[in-house]
Amino acid sequence: MTTKVMIHANHGWPVDVTPVSIGGSAVGPKRRVDAGATQEFCVHSGQDLLVHEVQPSEIAAETGE
């Protein structure tokens, strides 16, 4: 069984989504949903999604500001 999850990054900040196994290890690459965008993710059996709203300080650290 697969579950579809819609991520709406509508608060002005991007959202990082990482598929993880129930044991906590990453099972796929992190994907970023840009601010203002909507993206669909599939959750497979034995998998969770780690959803993280990226904060301004994290964006500044990524860009070296």
Sequence and secondary structure as in RCSB ss.txt:
>XXXX:A:sequence
MTTKVMIHANHGWPVDVTPVSIGGSAVGPKRRVDAGATQEFCVHSGQDLLVHEVQPSEIAAETGE
>XXXX:A:secstr
  EEEEEE  SSS EEEEEEETTS B S  EEE TT EEEEEE TTEEEEEEE  HHHHHHHHT 
